[in-house]
Amino acid sequence: MSVFQCNFYSKYLANFVDVTVYIPSYHNGDISMGDISTDILYDKKQKFKTIYLLHGMLDDHSCWMRWSMVEEQAEKHKIALVMPSGQNSFYVNAEHGLAYYDFINDELPRWAEMNFPLLEGRENRFIAGLSMGGYGAIRHGLGTPEKYAAVGAFSGALDIVGLESVLKRVPGMRNIVDYDSIFGGADKIEGTDNDLFTLAESCKNSAKELPKIFITCGTEDAICYEMDVKYRDTLLEMGYDVTYFEMPGVHEWKVWNESIRQFMNLIDPENA
């Protein structure tokens, strides 16, 4: 396996951005290095399916490798990972700020698929994230369903309108997440594509092939549990293919580690 800590200039962000890329081994784990030729070990024809992983609020691209079992699972399933930094952007084009939607939606896959051995095409591309990143994954997965075969939201902030009132009660968060700068104000979200309920309906009516949806949450998660159950029920009523998982836990890596394991089993059942 190889781990790349990358920094490149983004056209859409107009600055440099950090991205961690994980490329799994080209061979099965039961084969020792001494038993495999370098022709097989470094096969230029070998390419991998890819998960684009979006971090949560107050974090960055490095959190997945520091805190989770994602490397172990990616190696097991032979899936590459692209993990960008997204600040506290919710991965949208800010009303007054940076164009993170365009970066994630267009530029990041182009850059990654040009520089690394990644398979192209919808059937080989997935997107997932935790908390704020769960919102971002759904925002991109349903915003461009032609690009992703499956979408994972782990303890996702899926009711972005309702979340604003929650954040107001958390000391310091009101100064960190500026709804006016990002969305133009909390009152400007409902009915737009930044409202995931509206987006789900638009995607359903688009006649495009719908991605599989995977939603997880801890049952003691005071922030996201109720909104995630509500969003699950909404998608099921619309006819989406939804896999839902919950377990005891709060907004924490214990839940997200199990979420990662189950999401990779979903997209690669042969190696579950």
WOJOKA-V446834 format. One line per field, one symbol per residue. burial: 1 if it has 16 or more other ideal C-beta (glycine too) atoms within 10 Angstrom, else 0. A space follows every 50 residues. Layout:
burial: ???
This chain:
burial: 00000100010110001011111101100000000000000000011111 11111110111011000101001101111111111110111111000111 11111011101110010100000111111111111111111111101111 11111111111011001000000000101001100100100001111011 00110000011111111100101110111011011000010111010011 1010111111111111110000
